[in-house]
């Protein structure tokens, strides 16, 4: 099983590169952001709870997201692997993911971290907000999300560096070139 964690700040290109990886390696895609947005759209209790956090650019509490991820993971059987997009975002989420995979006799194969300068992240997210109308792609919320990334999410990189799983890749430039670098790294652990 190929379990890829795609990691990076909001706007670093995780979604774009995930789509390409899914196609190439025939993986299931789990994007916690997409799952939460679908819950919001359907007006579920989970969606209502998540909305307040998402609109403020804050993280949805760990226990909620971890429970949700476990359910989604259970629904993905008979797949060649999974790409985790936007999860884990905190150290406890990282620990929970390891425990969940271990229970299934699996492990995280690789963590691909897309590195993009902050000024470019802001530019990309503002542009995305104009095109997609995502309510959290406005300047104030973008700034909160970048702070949350720095303070709560990026410490996970140290953790994955220690375990030898981390592969950092410059996420600026041509999309195909970036994808080529990711493929090179993934093929080594496959
Ligand atoms: P994304 O689409 O990955 O940028 O996620 C959009 C928003 O959903 C984030 O700003 C968080 O509020 C929430 N979210 C997504 N994934 C997680 C997660 N793993 N933990 C906590 N909150 C999350």
Boltz pocket constraint, residues with backbone or C-beta under 6 A from the ligand:
constraints:
  - pocket:
      binder: B
      contacts: [[A, 10], [A, 32], [A, 33], [A, 34], [A, 36], [A, 50], [A, 53], [A, 54], [A, 55], [A, 57], [A, 58], [A, 59], [A, 60], [A, 61], [A, 65], [A, 85], [A, 86], [A, 87], [A, 88], [A, 89], [A, 93], [A, 136], [A, 145]]
      max_distance: 6.0
